[in-house]
Amino acid sequence: MPHRGSWDEYFMRIAEEVASRATCDRKHVGAVIVRDKSILATGYNGSIRGLPHCDEDGHMMEDGHCVRTIHAEANAVIQAARNGVRIDAATTYVTASPCWGCFKMLANAGIAKIVFREFYRDPRIFHFAERLGIELVALSAAPEAPPA
């Protein structure tokens, strides 16, 4: 019988699939917002709606970062807002830990738990998550399937 995996692993695999839609080749990131085991919104990093993407027009670099894209977490929150979906007390699954700006946005949106696969550059999120009571979970790479 195949290993089903935990709910966290399941939603992280979905976030990884969402990341496959990302349009900035510097980093493909996907985010999924979930409450009560139901997906509320998804997002991946990409350009402003209606404008060319990095894979079409190249990167807009500032201080070593591409600023053409909107981060996956922001796009997931925007998708929820556009569709009138309440996301407070939800969990966000993201393939890379949120940058400082996205962490602040998720906190203000009422996100209760952030699950991430890869740590991405800003350790401030750990201190502030603890202060705010936001659960922050580093999910290691998916376990190998047991031999058949």
C-alpha positions, 0 to 999 in steps of 0.5 A: 500500500502506498504511503499517503503522507501527512496533510502537511506533506499533501498540501506541500506537494500541491504547493510544489506543483503550483510552483511549476507555474512560476515565471521567474527562473531565478526561483520558482515558489508556490503557495497554497492557503488552506483551512479545514483541509480545504484549499482556499487560494494558490499563488506562484511568483510572477509578474503583474497581471497583464505585463510580461514575465521574466521568462519573456522580458528578462529580470528587473534587478535591484540589489541582487533581487528580481523585482518584476515578480510578485511573490507566491504568498502575495499572489495567493492572498490577492487571489483570495481577496479577488474571490472574496475568500476569508483566510484568517486562521488559515495555514499557508504552505509555501515551498520557500519560507516567506521573505520579511515582507511576505511574512508581515503580509501573512501575519496581518492577513491573520494566517495562523500557521506557515509551513515551508519546505526550504529556508529562504534568507530571513531569520527574523520570521522565527522571532516574530512568528513566536511573538505573534503566536504564528506556528512556523513549521519547517517541513523536510523533504518528502520521505522516500517511498518504502521499497515495494 
